[in-house]
Structures are given as structure tokens and as C-alpha cells.
Amino acid sequence: MGLCQDVFSKMATYLMGKLTATSEDCKLLENMNKLTSLKYLEMKDIAVNISRNLKDLNQKYAALQPYLDQITLTEEQVAALEQAAYKLDAYSKKLEAKYKLERIL
């Protein structure tokens, strides 16, 4: 009978240890879930802020677009004016050379 009680006592101790370990595992998982949930909330807040900032930047860019278009147009006009200046310079050099040639003759 004493041996039977000893076996039951040791079995009870073993099972209590298993239940305690399982309980601790569950508590650990619960804590990990809480922390994960908090991290996801933080990430959500960050994503909302990024989205808001991106929307603001897009609005600012849209407001700047007419000025950017004007800059592009001005660059094109400057390039065309530069080409006209080169052509005028070449033509004036031709005329000068022709005039000098006529003076010599």
C-alpha cells in the first residue's frame, strides 16, 4: 500500500509540474500576444502618420505643379533663344567676313 501511495504521490507531483509548466507557457504566450498587439498598434499609428504626411506632400506637389510647368517652359524658351543667339552669331560672323573680303577687293 505504501508503494502505491508513493507512486500516486510522485505521479501527482509530476502532473502538477506538467500543469504548472503548461500554465506558465500559457501566461508567456498571453504576454507575448499583448506585446505583439501593442507593437501592431504602434505600427498602425506610424502607418497612419506616413499616410497623412504623404497626402500632405502630394497636395504641396500639386500646388507647386504650375510653377514647375512654368520652369519647364522657361527652360525650353531659353534653349530656343540660345539656339537663335548661336545662329545670329554665326550669321554676323559671316557678314563680317564678307564685309572684310569686299573691303579688301
C-alpha angles and dihedrals in degrees: 000000000000090000090052091050090048091052091048091047092050091044089051091050090048093049092046089052091050092047091047091050091048091048091050090048090052091049090049091050090048091053091047090050091051092050092046090050090052091049091051090051090052091048090049090053090049091049091050090051092048091049091050092048092048090052090050091049091050090051091049091048090050089051090051094047096090090053091048089051090051090051091051091049091048091050090052092048092048090051091050091047090049090053090049090050091052091050091047090049091050091047093049090050089051091050091047091051091047091049092050090048092051092048091053093050 
